[in-house]
């Protein structure tokens, strides 16, 4: 008899159950962090279908590696790190410049005001001028809502490095946007 797990299952209990092979407990983690991971993947790829695929791949990797997860550590940075590794790996394999369909729809949309488009365009230009490391920490901080510590854990870098990258990225964005 299977018991339906609730998303409110304590994270530590869910991990312990997952390490025993309980797929329902893992489903709780997917429900809890799926939107954050998919949103992060979308921001990094600008492709909804690819973001979904990479998120699923990250969760599969997490399920396979859950036995090695260290007790007492937060799950969210670990999952984000797996996802970021998948996205970076995918981007290394494929370096073709493309414009996502959603961007083309935005360009064609008459309902968008010029100011909205200009503001979004400025942000895109700023993000485009950042190198991958600086863009990553900026997206994880402001779009995935990770703390500096969680970003450091997710990327496997010191907190000071995260702080300096955030500082440089914000300076670049201010210069481009003119804020």
N, C-alpha and C positions, 0 to 999 in steps of 0.2 A: 504494500500500500504506500503510495507516494503522498507526502505531506506537502501542501502548497506553501512555499516560503513567502514571507512578506518582505517588501523592500526595506522595511524598518529593522530587519535583522541586523544586530550589531556587527560592525565590520570585522572585529576580531573573531567572533563566532563564525561568521560567513567564511573567513579565510580558513579557519580550522576545519570546517565542514568540507570546504573545497579540497583541502589537502587530503581528505579521506575519500575523495572522489564524488562528492555530492554536487551534481550538476544544478540542482535547484538552488543551492546556496550561491553558486556562481552566477546564476540568472539574476539574483538580487544585486550583485555587483554590476552586472551589465545594465540593469535598469537604473541603478544609482548613477553610474558614470558614463553611460552610453552617449548621452547628449553632449556632455563636455568633450569627450573624445571626438565625436563626429564633428562638432563645431570647430574644434582645433584643427582637425584634418582638412575641413573645408577652407578655413582661413589660410592654411599652408598651401593648398593645392588649387583653390578657386574652382573646384569641380565637384559637384554634389555626388555624382555616381562614384567617382574615384575615392572621395572622402568616406563614403559608406563602405566601399570595398576594403580600404586600408584600415578602417575601424574594426571591421569584422576580422581581418587578418591579425590585428593587434590583440583582440580578445581571444582568438584561437591560440596565439602565442602565449598569452597570459595563462590560459587554461592548461596548456602543456607545461608551463614553467611554474605553476602555482606551488608545486612541491618544494621548490627552492626559495620561495618567498620567506623572508626573515620575519619572524614574529615580532610584533610591537612596532613595526614601521608602518607609516601610512600607505594605503593602497593607491590613492589617487596619483601621487607622483610616479609611482612604479608603473602604473598603467599608461600615464602620459609619456613616460620615457620609452616604453615599448612602441607606442604610436609614433612618436617623433622619429624613432629609429626606422620604422617602416616607411614613413613619408620621405625621409632623407634618402633611404635606400632606393625608393622608387624614383625620386628626382635625379639621382645619379645615373640611373639606367636610361632615363628619358629626358633629354634636354631640348625639347622642341618648343619654341614659343607659340602659344595659342591664346585665343581669346575665348573665355567660357561663353556658352550660349546665353547665360543669364546676363552677362555684360552687354552682349549684343542686343538683347531685349530691352535693357535699360536705355541704351543709346537710342533705340527706336521708339521708346515709350513717350507719348506726348504728355502723359500725366506728370512726369518729373519736371520740377522747376529747374531753371538754369542754376540757381543757387545750390540746390541739393546736389545736382550733378557735379558742379564745380568743387564743392566741398569733398565729395567722395573721390573725385579725380585727384584732388590735392593729397588726400590721404594715400591713395594708390601710388601716386608719384613718390611720396615720401617713403613708403614701404619699398618701392622699387629701387630706391637709391641706397637702401640698407643692404649690407652683406647678409648672408644667410644666418650667421650667428646672432647678429643684432636684431634681425627681423624675428627670429625664433623667440628670443626672450621677450620682445615687445608683445608679440601675439599671445604668448603663454601668460604674461602678466595681465594684460588688459582685455583680451578676448576670452581666454580660458579661465581667467580670474584665479590664477595660482599665486601664492605668496612667493617671495624671494626664496625662502627655504625650499618650498615645493618645486620651484623651477630648478634650483640647484640639484635637488634630488632627482628630478626628472631627466636632466641633461647630464648628470654625473660630473658637475663642475662645482668649484667653490662658490659660496655665497657672494664673496667679494667680486668675483668675475661676473656674476649675474648683475650685481649692482652697477659695475662699471659699464657693462654692455647696455643696460637700461638707460643709464645716464647719456651715453654717446648716442644711442638710438633716439632718445627724446630730443637731444640737441639737433640732430639731423632733421627730425620731423618738424621741430619749431622753425628751423631755417626754411624748409621747403614750403610749409603751410603759411608761414609768415605770422605765427602767433607770438 
